[in-house]
Amino acid sequence: MARQRAAREHSCAVDDVRVREISPFVFMTDGCGVRSNYHCEMLSDVARCILEADQRPSQAPTP
């Protein structure tokens, strides 16, 4: 679930997104230069993942 959401939100191929469970229901995704944390759960038979944190690479200032 977290992998598909990260791929969609970051315009990244699903196969390019890695996922690691960092605590129960919390997953870190990493792919296409973006690392994100999602809290995933089932509510009323509907699965959902909510973005908790998004870390994009820093951009160098343009001269």
C-alpha positions as a Python dict, from the first residue, in 0.01 Angstrom:
ca = {
    (1, 'M'): (0, 0, 0),
    (2, 'A'): (272, 250, 97),
    (3, 'R'): (478, 157, -210),
    (4, 'Q'): (190, 227, -449),
    (5, 'R'): (105, 557, -283),
    (6, 'A'): (468, 675, -288),
    (7, 'A'): (502, 578, -654),
    (8, 'R'): (189, 772, -744),
    (9, 'E'): (273, 1081, -538),
    (10, 'H'): (635, 1104, -657),
    (11, 'S'): (577, 1007, -1022),
    (12, 'C'): (797, 702, -975),
    (13, 'A'): (772, 344, -1101),
    (14, 'V'): (648, 107, -830),
    (15, 'D'): (952, -117, -889),
    (16, 'D'): (1181, 179, -809),
    (17, 'V'): (1031, 234, -461),
    (18, 'R'): (1177, 47, -163),
    (19, 'V'): (973, 1, 157),
    (20, 'R'): (1085, -68, 512),
    (21, 'E'): (861, -107, 818),
    (22, 'I'): (997, 124, 1088),
    (23, 'S'): (730, 54, 1351),
    (24, 'P'): (391, -115, 1354),
    (25, 'F'): (179, 46, 1082),
    (26, 'V'): (454, 298, 986),
    (27, 'F'): (651, 247, 665),
    (28, 'M'): (942, 436, 512),
    (29, 'T'): (949, 451, 133),
    (30, 'D'): (1253, 550, -68),
    (31, 'G'): (1261, 601, -442),
    (32, 'C'): (1320, 853, -720),
    (33, 'G'): (1506, 1086, -484),
    (34, 'V'): (1229, 1110, -223),
    (35, 'R'): (1205, 943, 117),
    (36, 'S'): (862, 943, 284),
    (37, 'N'): (700, 795, 593),
    (38, 'Y'): (343, 666, 582),
    (39, 'H'): (108, 546, 855),
    (40, 'C'): (-104, 267, 705),
    (41, 'E'): (-414, 108, 855),
    (42, 'M'): (-746, -56, 784),
    (43, 'L'): (-1056, 143, 879),
    (44, 'S'): (-1401, -1, 815),
    (45, 'D'): (-1255, -254, 570),
    (46, 'V'): (-1081, 24, 375),
    (47, 'A'): (-702, 33, 363),
    (48, 'R'): (-533, 371, 364),
    (49, 'C'): (-190, 524, 408),
    (50, 'I'): (-141, 878, 536),
    (51, 'L'): (176, 1072, 462),
    (52, 'E'): (361, 1156, 786),
    (53, 'A'): (687, 1298, 655),
    (54, 'D'): (839, 1376, 317),
    (55, 'Q'): (1212, 1438, 268),
    (56, 'R'): (1315, 1566, -70),
    (57, 'P'): (1677, 1617, -164),
    (58, 'S'): (1799, 1968, -101),
    (59, 'Q'): (1844, 2184, -405),
    (60, 'A'): (2154, 2396, -446),
    (61, 'P'): (2071, 2766, -470),
    (62, 'T'): (2088, 2901, -821),
    (63, 'P'): (2346, 3176, -873),
}
